[in-house]
Amino acid sequence: MITQHVPVIDIAPYLAGDRDAVVEQVRDACEGVGFLTITGHGVEPEIIDNLRSNARGFFARPADERKPSTTPILLCRAATVPSAMRASPTDRAKKPRRI
């Protein structure tokens, strides 16, 4: 049996302007494992704990209570991407690697 771990990627260097190394790590994680965990994002631990608690509560409900919401996704503003984390034009211009 092959065991893979979920990569943990510190995005603090990306937020500080050193984008290439972090972009490469994220690309490798997405292409290789399909999942990743990020650190260095600056989100307060209390917010993360609250999110985890709410997610556990939601998924503990019966399946029929977890049906998709009827609220259009465009009206939901639970999270936004800070401008410092958005891909720069040079990041978007890079072609994806083929495996």
KATARA-V832840 format. One line per field, one symbol per residue. phi: phi as a letter, one per 40 degrees, with the letter a starting at -180 (. if undefined). psi: psi as a letter, one per 40 degrees, with the letter a starting at -180 (. if undefined). burial: + if it has 16 or more other C-alpha atoms within 10 Angstrom, else -. A space follows every 50 residues. Layout:
BEGIN
phi->???
psi->???
burial->???
END
This chain:
BEGIN
phi->.cbbbccbbccdcccchccdccdcccdcccccbgaabbbgcgccdccccc cdccccccccccdccbcdcccddcccbcabcddcccccdcccccccccc
psi->hhhiihihhheddddeegdddddddddddddddeiihiieeehidddddd ddddddddeeiiddeeiiiehhddehfdiihideeihiddddehiiih.
burial->------+-++++-++---+--++-+++++------+-------------- -------------------------------------------------
END
